[in-house]
């Protein structure tokens, strides 16, 4: 795994493993107040995630179902997989899909992000995550949370989490992308996604994503002799 992939997946572990509390606060007004509120939400939770991964990595590696439960409490409310899926395939492609196709694509992307969290855990080696800055646009609709990844093995790295206010009335913020050295996850993956759609169709893209996810989880569940609950209770292909 190259350096960029490693740090991106380590950050994805942190982002996907926050907790439902990260995305929800009181209604977010624009300007400095919104920035302060986001800082207040994210800062203690990055500390919590750092501690959780440091203390429980080996347990989660040996019990993928426990790790899945930990992520399930945070992934779905925190990460806006629908926005990520739309950005990956492009609005033009996404909007012509049927409702079932859109749902299948979003679910495949959500499971892919889950797989990244598992892959990131395998490469996690004690990194600590710390919020160093937050930038919110004037409308308080989008922003970046800048995170410093501190490690004893490599120089500190700064990454960014793109956040979106998905429910203004409830002040709900969700992550939609991750950026490292100016390059985002979506920008890296979108060309392959769109090429597959244009050349082979959306069903092939969805099938390919599902197949990769199924094979990965089947392998780790076999290695740990785990079964009975997700991710070790996947439906047959």
Buried (B, 14 or more C-beta within 10 A) or exposed (E): EEEEBBBBBBBBBBBBBBBEBBBBBEBBEEEEEBBEBBBEBBBEBBBBBBEBBEEBBEEBBEBBBBBBEBBEBBBBBBBBBBBBBBBBBEEEBBEEBEEEBBEBBBBBBBBBBBBBBBBBBEBBEEBBBBBEEBEBEEEBBBBBBBBBBBBEEEEEBBBBBBBBBBEEEBBBBBBBBBBBEEEBBBEEBBEEBBEBBEEEEBEEBBBBBBEBBBEBBBEBBEEBEBEEEBBBEBEEE
